[in-house]
Amino acid sequence: MKRLGSFLSLLIIISLAACGNGDEIAPDEQEALDQVIDDIDALSIEPGTTLPNEVDGFDVTYDDDDDIVSESGEIDYGYYDASMEPEITVMLGDIEETLSITLSEPEPLSISRTVDFRNRADEYLLDDTSVDIRYNVEHTVPYISLSDAIDLLDGGEKDGAIDADSMDIDQNGDVWTLTVETESEPEAEDEEPVGEDRTFTLEFDASANEAHVNKFDFFNAFSQSTQTDFGQDLEVKDFSVEYADGATFAFDDYNLNLFNHDDELYIPFQIANKFLSGQMYDMHYISDEIIGYDGYSYERSQSAIRNSSRSDETMHPLRQQYTYDYMTFVFDHFYGLKDDQGVDTYYDVFEEDDFFEDGNRHYINIFEQIYALDDMHTSMSVNGMYTESDLPQLSLNILGDRARTFQNNLTAVDQQGLCANAVSSRTLDDESTAIINIPGFDENTGDEFGEALETLDDSVEDIVADLSCNTGGVMGGMIQVLGYMTDEPVDLYSLNAGDGATSNTTYTSDVDARDDINWHVRTSGVTYSAGNIMAQVVSDMDLGTLIGEQSAGGAASIQTVALPNGAIIVISSPSLSANANYESIEFGVPVDEEIPLSDFSDDEILKEAIQ
């Protein structure tokens, strides 16, 4: 799958300044010229090599258009291809002779520079700092050492994105093992611990060029908490899990490499970010600098990416190759809908040639391939650094059937006035039925729902929690709403597409449940993600009647992915919500009483459905 062309046409002009004057060529001048050619021909030329700059009393100086050789003859090239055969023209006055030379492949990670890091996240606080980045080929695949990556993510004097103190790192030759042990803790001093003590390991093997986790949940085991408490008024009362056999990542299959360099493990920067930054934080390498963002602030990174010095440059083919390989690696191992889509490897899905277009066409091609996956949780959100253009406008003609149906349903629901901007309530003319519209979930939704309940008259007996236009949001907000519907513990079931593990998390809420109410939940072909999950919990726990149309689905949590070309995409993560039988609810939850979408605004039909 390698696609390496001839990237360089090189002309090095070597001029010898003779000590004497005159137009005739003296024998000693010709001998000096011949000696320079012989000396250069005998050299093994690589970055750091110095070409002859003085021969038999003649000074030799150098110049070239590609900045590979300095005036004094020092060689430095940040790219390499075995097919390159640069020509050197050796000149002395009117004498010139041309020879082809062979450039030696640079030693791995021989190119190094210091890159600044700036944190732009609000939920995770890290010190701004700088870090050493190494390359085999400059401006293509950046590498960071394991220790530097962990130190950067630990945040310095601030809280950080990860808890590095929880990690134990052991090296045995070319194998580095990271171990994280988590201890079960009670929610209160007089309560039993929640869950069990667990051990998570990640092993990097530089000789085998692969990594292995004993549990896919390793990637969640060391994340720091967000600054915002998205689970206010909630307690985790129990957690149980059935683990599978973990996962192995064979980097050779994706043209990716680990290096043991001076007894330090060096990892491709984007792999280090994917494996070590936790699930809601990213460190994004954009050549000029590294920026840090969280899952709530990634769109603010656009300005830094747009202002990159690379915006008017052509992307190196090796970086195009790396983008293709890394994006395929992520979808093969971290994409939650791979099995649903029946894919063995996304090398069979993504069009390779599209990644080797230049300029904005490169990004448009990826944009179109992302939306062709027909997954509303997967999108391209931020354009990359090798273009000055914005992302293209999303149009129906590039969407798949599922996404197009969703958009049509959204238009229909909005036209009926069911898409509110905030939680709102109204009582029907029978004065015993009320509708509380919940357009989405955030950390405040639970409080807003409680306030809406308090505005209703005591005559209300039936309440419809209307999720008709609810496209999801923060899971904690959804669980807070469920707390008003039941005082029983709420079970959320999930399965991990990364290794097949299943788990059940039990929550309780501090709010007072309204058990005097007959509850109903209305869903539509727009009800998605956290709205879809709420419908499944109501069905599993028999908390009320589901009415309307089957929800649109959406089982996965989302995860941002920072691509090597500077773009940021969002994907369905491996963490999938399920029903009580651990079956994915990706394609929606059936209703108990069906109401056609065209009749959603008819209150009489709604009242008939809930009787």
C-alpha positions, 0 to 999 in steps of 0.5 A: 500500500506504499505509494512513494514517488520520486519527490526530488529533482536536485541540482547542486552547483559547486563553484571553486574559486581559484587563487589565480586569474586568467581564462586559461585552465591551469593543470593544477585547477583541473587536478583540483576539480578532478580531486573534488569529484573523486572525494565526493564520489567516495563519500556516503552522503547523509544528513550531517555529511560535509562535502569537501570545501577546500582542495589543494588551496582552492576554496569550494562553496556550494549552492542549491535550490532545495536547501539540502547543502549549505554554502560550506558544504553541510548536507541536510535533507528532511526527506528520502526516497531510494529512487532519488539520484541528485546531480551535482555539477562541479564548476571551476570558472568555465570548467564543469563536470556533472556526476550523479550521487547517491543519498544514504537513507537517514538513520531512524529519528535522526531529525529532531526539533523542539515544538511548542505545546498549547492547551486550548481545552476548558475541561482538562487543564495542562501547562503550556510547554515544549517537547522534542519531536523526531522524524525520519523524514521532516514534515511527514511522520512525527515521533514522540517518546513514550516518556515525553508523551506521558509527561505532556499529558500529565499536565505539569503543575496542573491537573492534566488530561491523564493521571500519570501517577497511576501508571507503572512503566516497565522496560524489558529490552524492546518491550515497554509495559504500562500497567494501571491498577484501579481500586474500587471505592465506595460512594460514601464511607458507610457503603460497600465499594463499587465494582472490583479492583482491576488491572489494565496493561498496554504493551508496546513491542518495538521488535515485533512492531505491535501493541497489545492491551489486556482489556480495551477499557485500558484507554479509559482507565487513567483519564482525569475527571472533567472540570464540569461535573456532568453527573451532578445528583447522580451516584454510581451504585454498582458496576459489573463487567465481563471482559474479553481477550483484549486486542492486538494492534499490528502496526506493520499492517498499516505502514506504522513503526515503533522505534527503540532509539537510544533505549527510549520508545518512540511512537508515531505522534498520532498513535501516542495521542490515540493510546495515551490521552484518554477518551475525551482529550487530544494533543494535535500536531499541526507542524508549527505547534501542538495544540490540546483540546477536549471533546467539547472545544475541538472546533476552536482549534480551527484558527490555529490550524488555519494559521499554520505556515503549511496552509500555502504549501503542498503536502508531502506524499509521505504525509498523505500516505501516513494520513491514509494509513493512520485513518484506516488504522483508527477505523479498523480498531476504534470505530464502533460500527465496523461490524455493523457495516460488515467491514474487514478492513477500511483499506477496502472502503477508503479510496486510496487515490483520494488521499494523494490529491493536492490542496483542498481537493485532498480534504474534500475527498476525505470529507466525502468518504467520511459522510459516505459511511452513513453514520450520523455520529461520524463527521469531519469537523475541522479542515486541515492545515494544507489548505486555506479553504473552509470545509465544503457545505454538507449536501444531501447528495453526498449522504447515505440513505440513513442520514438522508432519511434522518435529515428529512425527518428533522425537517418534518418535525421542525415544520410541526414546531416540535424543535424547541431551543430549551426544555419547555412544557405545555398542558393539553386542553383536557388539563390532565395531560402535559408535554415536556419537550426535551430538545437535547441533553446537557449538564443542566437538563435535569434541573430544567426538567425538574423546574418544568415539572413544578410549573404543572398543575396538580390536575396533570396525571399523564406526562409525555417526555417529548424526544421528537427532536432530541438528537442526544447530548450529555449522558448525565443529563439524560440519567438525571431526567430518568431520576424524575421518572423512577426512584429505582436504580437505573441500569445502563448496558453497554458493549465494547466493539474493541474487544467484545466486553460487556458491562452494566453500570447502575446509577441512582439519583438524588432527585425525588421521583414523580411516581404519581405520574403516568409517564410516556415518552415520544420518539421519532426518526430524529430521536438519536444518541442519548435520546435513543438510549433513554427510550431503551431504558424506559423500555427495559425498566417498563417506566412508561409507554413509548409512543410515536415512531421508532427512534433513529438510533445511535448507540455509540459515544463519540470520539474525536480523531486528529489526523496527520493532515491537520483535519479533525474528524468525529467518529462513533467510538467502540463504546456502544449502548445496548439493551438488557440482552447486550444487543446494540441499539444502533438502529433504534428502539421500537415504540409501543404505540405508533403515531405517524410523524405527520400526526405528531402535532395532533394532540387528540391522536396523542391522547388516544395513544396514551390511553 
